[in-house]
Amino acid sequence: MRATSGEDDEGAEGGGEGTDSEVIEAEFTGEEDARKEETTSTREQQEQEQTPGDLLRSQKEAKADEGINIFAGASEEVGLIEWPTAGKAAQTTGVVIVGIVFSAVFLLVVNEVLSTLSEKIFN
């Protein structure tokens, strides 16, 4: 952008471009036009963009149009699951059973100790 005083350039330009105020005005006008175009294009983009509710609604309508139902979606999800091998499933089952047996034995021992203490205290 060019900003000069009017006294310095009056005779130097030779009248080719006009006065400084006209040149500066033309430069500002070009910038303002670019800004107006940006603002206009931004507004158009915002009008074209959908709100989240509109987007979800259009997605649901698209799925309904394609004939996708809940069972087809469920079968697709089941296909994505990484199922354990038989050995891994047996190992995990063994860990669970051992944990249950340990907990049962621990609770039986605690119950017997508390039962013995309560008989000594209250009898």
N, C-alpha and C positions, 0 to 999 in steps of 0.2 A: 504494500500500500504506500502511496506517495503522499506526503504531507509537507508542503513547502509554503513559504509566505508568498503572497501575491506580488510584493514589490520586487523580489529577486528575479522572478521568472517572466515578468510581463514582456520584456523585449527579447529575451533569450530564446523563447520557443519559436518565435517567428510566426505565431498564429496558426501553426499547423494543427495543433490539437485543441485549441480553444484556451479559455482561461483556466487557471488552476482550479477554480471552484467547479467548473464544468468537468474537468478531468477527475477530481476527487469525487464529485457526485456520481460520475459514471462508474468509478471503481466501487463506491459504496452500493450503488444500485445493483451491480453484478453480484456482490456478496449477499445483498438482501434477497435477490432472486433465487440464489442457491439455497439460502435458508428457508425461503418460502417453499421451494420444491421439497426440501428435506422434511419440513413440517407436514406438507400435504401427503407425502409418501408414508410418513410415520402414521398419520391419521388413517390412511387407507389400510395400512397393515393392521392397525388395531381393530378396525372395523371388520377386517377379514378374519382375524384371530377369534377363536371360539373360547367361551368361558369353560371352566372345567366341567360344569354341569352339562353344557351343550356337547362337549366332547364325549362324555360318558354316554349320553343319550344316543349320540350318533353311532358309537361303538356297539351299544346294545341292539340298535336297529340293524346294523350291519350283520351282527351275529344271527339275529332272527331271520334276516333275509337269506342268509347262507344255509339255514336249516340246522345250525349247530344247537344241540340241546345239552342238558346237564349230563346225560349219560355219556355222550360222546366226549365231552370235556373231562369227565371223570376217568374214562378209559385212557385218554391221552395222558393224564397225570399219573395213572398207575404204571403206564409204560415208562415214565421217567424215573421211577423209584429204583434205587440201587438195592436189590434184594441181597441178603446175606447168603453165604454158602451154607450147605448142610452142616459142615464141621463147625463153622462159626456160630450157627444157631444152637447146636448141641452144647458147645462150650459155654455160651451165655446162659442157657437153661441150667446147666450144672452149677454155675456160680450162684444163680438165684436160689436153687434148691439148697445148696450148702448154707447160704445166708439165712434162709428160713429155719433150717434145722438148728443152726447156731443160736438164733434169736429165741427159739422155743426152749432150748436147753438152758440158756441164760435166765429166761423168765421163770422157768421151773425152779432153778436153784434159788433165785431171789425170793420167790414165793415160799419155798420151804424154810429159808432162813428167817423171813419175817413171821411166818407161822410159828416157828419154834420160839422166837423172842416174845411174841404176844402171849403164848401159853405160859411162859415163865413169869411174865410181868403181871398178867391178870389172874392167874390161878394161885 
